[in-house]
Amino acid sequence: MQTQNVSEKYYSITTNDQELNKKPVSDFAEIWESKQTGAKSLHSRVEILPGDTIAKIGIRKYVEKPNYLSLQISDKQHILLSPEYLQYINHSCDPNIFFDTTEMVVRCLEKINIGEAITFFYPSTEWSMEQGFNCLCGSKRCLREIKGAAYLSEDIIKRYQFNQHIISKL
């Protein structure tokens, strides 16, 4: 496996952030932005239940080189998301949604309460991330370092759902 750089800089919004700008972007979600760090995340405005499809994934643009905003949808294709607010769905090692790149939908995995961050497991779509990072999700299952599915051990792989383009490489 190739060597991967891991970013030391990783911002997230926590419920401890006192000053937030909240901007509704759909009937089910709003973007929260920390006034202190500028970090943004997508939060639920309604209760969402497991199995619910919460959004269709559109392709705003194909990108030649993956970046921190792109989503891998096949072995060699990365996109910028539409609607654009989907890019604010941040990583968690204990995700509550899944980006299904076969059906091109965002599906709920775990109940999401009003005000809760909407999160997904980045390696479920990303084989080898351009910008790995030290995870601060705070989950009991936190892997501490996120670089893509290529860098996960077999026992960790068994815990998560992955897209077909990732499964074919495992």
SULCOR-V380494 format. One record per backbone hydrogen bond with DSSP energy under -0.5 kcal/mol. NH is the residue of the N-H (numbers start at 0). CO is the residue of the C=O. E is the energy in kcal/mol with one decimal. If there is no record, write none. Layout:
nh=NH co=CO e=E
nh=NH co=CO e=E
//
This chain:
nh=6 co=131 e=-3.4
nh=9 co=7 e=-0.7
nh=16 co=13 e=-1.7
nh=19 co=17 e=-0.7
nh=20 co=32 e=-2.7
nh=21 co=19 e=-0.5
nh=22 co=30 e=-2.6
nh=24 co=28 e=-2.2
nh=25 co=28 e=-1.6
nh=29 co=42 e=-2.4
nh=30 co=22 e=-2.8
nh=31 co=40 e=-3.1
nh=32 co=20 e=-2.6
nh=33 co=38 e=-2.6
nh=34 co=18 e=-2.5
nh=37 co=33 e=-2.1
nh=40 co=31 e=-2.0
nh=41 co=87 e=-1.8
nh=42 co=29 e=-2.9
nh=43 co=115 e=-2.5
nh=44 co=27 e=-3.0
nh=45 co=27 e=-0.8
nh=47 co=111 e=-2.5
nh=50 co=107 e=-3.0
nh=51 co=48 e=-2.3
nh=53 co=51 e=-0.6
nh=53 co=105 e=-2.8
nh=54 co=105 e=-1.1
nh=56 co=103 e=-2.8
nh=57 co=55 e=-0.7
nh=57 co=81 e=-3.6
nh=59 co=57 e=-0.7
nh=59 co=79 e=-2.5
nh=60 co=79 e=-1.1
nh=62 co=77 e=-2.6
nh=69 co=66 e=-1.1
nh=70 co=78 e=-2.3
nh=72 co=76 e=-2.3
nh=73 co=76 e=-1.3
nh=77 co=62 e=-0.6
nh=78 co=70 e=-2.5
nh=79 co=60 e=-2.8
nh=81 co=57 e=-1.7
nh=85 co=82 e=-2.0
nh=86 co=83 e=-2.0
nh=87 co=84 e=-1.8
nh=88 co=85 e=-1.7
nh=89 co=87 e=-1.0
nh=89 co=117 e=-0.8
nh=91 co=119 e=-1.5
nh=95 co=118 e=-1.4
nh=96 co=118 e=-1.9
nh=97 co=106 e=-2.5
nh=99 co=97 e=-0.9
nh=99 co=104 e=-2.9
nh=100 co=98 e=-0.9
nh=103 co=99 e=-1.1
nh=104 co=99 e=-1.6
nh=105 co=54 e=-2.9
nh=106 co=97 e=-2.7
nh=106 co=104 e=-0.6
nh=107 co=51 e=-3.0
nh=108 co=95 e=-3.2
nh=109 co=95 e=-1.4
nh=111 co=47 e=-2.8
nh=112 co=110 e=-0.5
nh=114 co=43 e=-3.3
nh=115 co=112 e=-2.1
nh=117 co=41 e=-3.2
nh=118 co=116 e=-0.6
nh=119 co=89 e=-2.2
nh=121 co=119 e=-0.9
nh=123 co=120 e=-2.5
nh=124 co=121 e=-2.0
nh=125 co=121 e=-1.8
nh=126 co=124 e=-0.5
nh=128 co=146 e=-3.1
nh=131 co=4 e=-1.4
nh=132 co=145 e=-2.2
nh=133 co=6 e=-1.4
nh=134 co=132 e=-0.6
nh=134 co=143 e=-1.9
nh=141 co=138 e=-1.6
nh=144 co=142 e=-1.4
nh=145 co=132 e=-2.9
nh=146 co=144 e=-0.5
nh=148 co=125 e=-2.7
nh=149 co=126 e=-2.7
nh=150 co=147 e=-1.6
nh=151 co=148 e=-1.8
nh=156 co=152 e=-2.3
nh=157 co=153 e=-1.5
nh=158 co=155 e=-1.5
nh=159 co=156 e=-1.3
nh=162 co=123 e=-2.1
nh=165 co=162 e=-1.3
nh=166 co=162 e=-2.5
nh=167 co=163 e=-2.4
nh=168 co=165 e=-1.6
nh=169 co=165 e=-1.0
nh=169 co=166 e=-0.8
//
